[in-house]
């Protein structure tokens, strides 16, 4: 029984020792092997590797992927015309030499990010001081980013290389500080209102002009139509008078009789009309007393 327990205990010890001597490096990482606090080996290829058990050798991992560092500082920067601007930016970077990185920067990615953030901000402050607000808001923004990237690369590749590579530096936002932004928005709003009121006034004036022109054209059209109508009516009345004159000239007695009938129709237009006349002596009822056209007395 003691022999079996000894064998089992020995197996566990050997298994623990073997597990402490084996480690796996992921394809997204560097494996750094330390021997008594010093870098013994850097494993750059993924796979299963061997090392001495602790405390003789230890292993740590550093990310080899492309990393993104975004600005976390909202402190404004001064432009060439002394305007306070808030600049947001990001940096794409990666660790290329773990040995130099650990010696000159730190043991993990956060150490590099903190130092890189300080270097990039200082570079942006120097470049922003050389340019105007218009430059920051125009296509020159890319030139500023390129200049910052050049300065950062000179810093990380200097006398003590960081073991990193900076791939890209970009400005994502350039804006005034909140107090100035609010003032700018108020001025923009006032300017837009002024332009809107000016457009409304111009539109109202144009509308009145169009309506006045339309009214004038209507009056002219109505006057011309009335003139033409009166002319046509006068020509018609003249033609009618000519026809009546020709017709009545052939038989004057019939003409007199016809005009008397028109007078009767006009006088007795309504049932309630009353006329006080002497039928025997009045010329108005001459047609009633006899046939005006033939001279024959009417029947009583």
C-alpha positions, 0 to 999 in steps of 0.5 A: 500500500505504501509502495502504491502511494509512493508511486502515485505521489512520484507521478504527481510530482513529475507531472507538476514538474513537467507542466512547469517546464512546458508552455504554449505561445499563442500566435498573437503573442511573444513569449519572453523567458526570464532566467533569474530576472534577466531575459533569456530568450524571446519566442516569436513563433507560436507552439509548444516550448520548454524551459526550466522550472521556476524559480530558475526560469519564468515566462511572460507574454506580450501582445504582438498584434496591432494596437490602438491608442486613443486620446484620453486627455481633453485639455485644450491646445493653443493654435497659431492664433492663440485659439483653444482647441480640443484635439482627439486623435488615435495611434496604431502601433505594435511591439516589434522587439520585445527585448528592447521594449522590456528594457526601455519601456516596460513589462506590458502593453500599458507601459508603452501606451502611457509613454506613447500617449505622452509623446504623441500629445507633446508632438501634437501640441508642437504642430498645433502651435504652428497652424491655424484653426483653418488648417485643422479643419481643412485638408492640411489636417493630414499634413499635421498628422504626418508631421506628428507621426514623423516626430513620434517615430524619431522618438521611439527609434532614438538612442534608446529604441522602444522596440515598437513601430508606429503605423498610423496617426490620425486626428479624429476631431478638432473642435473649440472648447465648450465655452467657445463652441457655445458662443460659435453656435449662438453666432451661427444661429443668429446669422442663419436667422438673419439670412432666413429673415432676409430671404422671407423679406425678399420673398414677400417683396417678390410675392407682392410684385408678382401679385401686383403684376397679375392684378394689372394684367387681369385689369388690362385683360378685363378692360380689353375684353370689355372694349371688344365686347362693347365694340361687338355689341355696338356693331350688333346693335347697329346691324340690328337697327339697320335690319329693323329699319329696313323691315319697318321701312317697308310697312310703317303701320306694321312698325308702329303696331309692333312698337306698341306691342313692345310698349304693352309688354314692358308696361304690363310686365307684372300682374300687379301693375296699374295704369290710370289712362283714358283709353278713348283719348290716349294714343297709348291704347290706339292699337286696342281701339283698332287695327293699327296696321290696317285702320280697321276698328277693333271689335268691342 
